[in-house]
Amino acid sequence: MRIVPRPFKLSFGSGMIVEEVSITSKYHEPTIQLLKFDNGKKVIRFCSYNKRRFNRSPLMIDEKDLRKLGNMIKKEKDISKLISKLSS
């Protein structure tokens, strides 16, 4: 597992990854992160890792892995709260 919190830096701002959920699938690690920018703004990033390296490609999750990722989301209070807004 990756250490949380940890810093991030993007071309348009920097801050901390404050929560992260991840599962291991056949080809990669689908991951959902809560990023908190230095200005206080919070965003959710859907991403993946492969062999511990960040992938710069779209996140794709196999249907059979969705429940496993959903169960992991429930363990992180802020990510769970923000994700719930997708279907409400």
Rosetta blueprint (number, residue, H / E / L):
1 M L
2 R L
3 I L
4 V L
5 P L
6 R E
7 P E
8 F E
9 K E
10 L E
11 S L
12 F L
13 G E
14 S E
15 G E
16 M E
17 I E
18 V E
19 E E
20 E E
21 V E
22 S E
23 I L
24 T L
25 S L
26 K L
27 Y L
28 H L
29 E E
30 P E
31 T E
32 I E
33 Q E
34 L E
35 L E
36 K E
37 F E
38 D L
39 N L
40 G L
41 K L
42 K E
43 V E
44 I E
45 R E
46 F E
47 C E
48 S E
49 Y E
50 N E
51 K L
52 R L
53 R E
54 F E
55 N L
56 R L
57 S L
58 P L
59 L L
60 M L
61 I L
62 D L
63 E H
64 K H
65 D H
66 L H
67 R H
68 K H
69 L H
70 G H
71 N H
72 M H
73 I H
74 K L
75 K L
76 E L
77 K H
78 D H
79 I H
80 S H
81 K H
82 L H
83 I H
84 S H
85 K H
86 L H
87 S L
88 S L
